[in-house]
Amino acid sequence: QVQLVESGGGLVQAGNSLRLSCTASRSTFSINAIGWYRQAPGNERELVAAISSGGGTNYADSVKGRFTISRDNAKNTVYLQMNSLKPEDTAVYYCNARRVVGSTTYINWGQGTQVTVSS
């Protein structure tokens, strides 16, 4: 079991930046991948960005070139730097941790943090 705590959401104007943080209750070395997802009202939850334990990253096409995911293993924290924000980035952002232990995959979610981008 991994507890995840997100922070850093808020209300910003379009074009501005925010940095989200996701702090895990255990070493991020032990987590195969940590991802940021978002869900806007009426929409399905979608992957925004993810980073593996080896440092590999992947991004949704809609955020490539604007968002950067990174990790600080000493702080058990993953960050999502969001630049050039757009109103369509408005959503609740969730942190997700995936651990594979043998043949079992464990998935844990944070409580979410609201990001609102005004035009």
RACORSUL-V264272 format. One record per helix or strand of 2 or more residues. SS is the DSSP state (a for helix, b for strand). FROM is the first residue (numbers start at 1). TO is the last residue. If there is no record, write none. Layout:
# RACORSUL-V264272
ss:SS from:FROM to:TO
ss:SS from:FROM to:TO
This chain:
# RACORSUL-V264272
ss:b from:4 to:7
ss:b from:10 to:13
ss:b from:18 to:24
ss:a from:28 to:30
ss:b from:33 to:39
ss:b from:46 to:52
ss:b from:57 to:59
ss:a from:61 to:63
ss:b from:67 to:72
ss:a from:73 to:75
ss:b from:77 to:82
ss:a from:87 to:89
ss:b from:91 to:101
ss:b from:104 to:109
ss:b from:113 to:118
